């Protein structure tokens, strides 16, 4: 759903470790970030709780025809009583620079000796789906190992041996002499866990290649891809229908997602892209980003490469309701995004939270970092499970 909020982004410089306490918005130095009361004096966690409203502000480098960059009026209400709060959303997204990859466990094989079974993997990502119809879909077909049970017929096959056969097929090179042919090993790695009938085939997605970032300021280059995949194990050989349908017939094993793939959050590349996205909302003039650097005199970037940022979101309506002009159009509210270096780099995130929570109440973190898995370990711990179709 489209967001029609008028958005202002504030990126706190890495060198700033505390909020200003004795300056007004007009005295902010280039890049200096602060929170200010309705009389433009610096706010503290004590004074902001009783203020009718407050501002978020930051000093500019280019001050020609421009004052400090400033938000509209934000009114809080922390005690739940009668107050004039105009805030509709207030949350935080913790920076998690390292994404995790999907892990799927295939278990509960119900295969008899000599059965023909097929394993189909269907991978999706932003760029994979531009290359392949319905994702990168490929299958391997094996025959379950024969049983040596004397005169008694065996109902179930040797599961570890069956998994080893599947892994052998999955790790083969793609057919043909073209070096650009894509094999399973391009996107996955495989492992057998256990040596009995309860053995597991563990399939893990590999990290995707990080795409090049062009120098063109108007190219809007940031995009982080995320690969997820679906796994089907069914009896019989692969058919042309496997490309289209969900392979729901004759399933002979359970594929359970034990870890979902995630996106990184708060990376310097992401915040730098936000600076471009919201540039026109916060420049007094020359609002367009031109490809010739000399025309972008108003554009300022306070992002430090390699830094992880926590982001704070405050969405709010107009403080003075009489300022609304009612008509046949969508009413526009405002949003402030504050990107502050995380606590591992600077104490500024904690300082911002203390003041804003005094005005708006406890902030809810909309993100949880997953740090329990690695693509280089021999066993990936289980972090979650799901039975939904789309990972």
C-alpha angles and dihedrals in degrees: 000000000000119000112218095185118134097238129204119188123207118191111194112220115245091237094060111093102168141028118260114261106181108035136083126229090263092057098053114128121228109299095359110144126207149159116232138191126237090272091054094250119132114274127229129189088261100047098039094061091067099038118109089225141340141209136228111219142173134188120245132222093214107052098166105131088345135095126198115314106256140177125229121262114301118195121194136196118195103166099056091237131116108312141135101251117164096181116118100173133023121170145133133230112205116219113252107175097179116069123204126226130234118269121195126185119206111205144151098053110195098190130139126215113284095012118146111232134176130208115203124192121192115190125195133189136139094270098031089059091054089058102041134041109243092357133299099313122182134155139203123202124203138170116239112246116268118250127234102208102143112228095343118088113234118227099196132043131228100280098197090050090048091051090049090053091051092048091049091054093043093053096051118111118261112268121264135042097269107114089210092064107119119232128196088254089066091072107014145045124203136209139172116225116197137008104238141063089292094059117141131220104215117200119189129185117233124230112271122238114269108241123234119265113223119218093231106116091206095050096087089214104173115113125141114201124216123200122209128168144195124224128207128179114186140155122266132027125310115272135198089254090067089078092064112024130064093247093238096154125093097359109184102180139035119246111198125181106226096176130023122218113250139198123240114248133203097018118155090245091056094049091046088055090052089054088059095042094055099032095107091054095060107034118096092213139351088051097173125085108232126198091233107080094215091066094057097074094140096050113106129178122198095175117124112213113245095018122127116222134204111216126212121199125202117178117186145162129238110294094216106053091196088068091071115104105207118215146121096304141083114280112236122221127187135250133194121203117194116193110194129174108260123254093264089065104030141359092232094098091058091047092052092048093051093055098040094046089055087060104032106025130246112340118233117223109229094194138055121196116230111211103157102098141058134186091225099058123094094230125036114209119233112252103167142346136217140175097199119124099237114055 
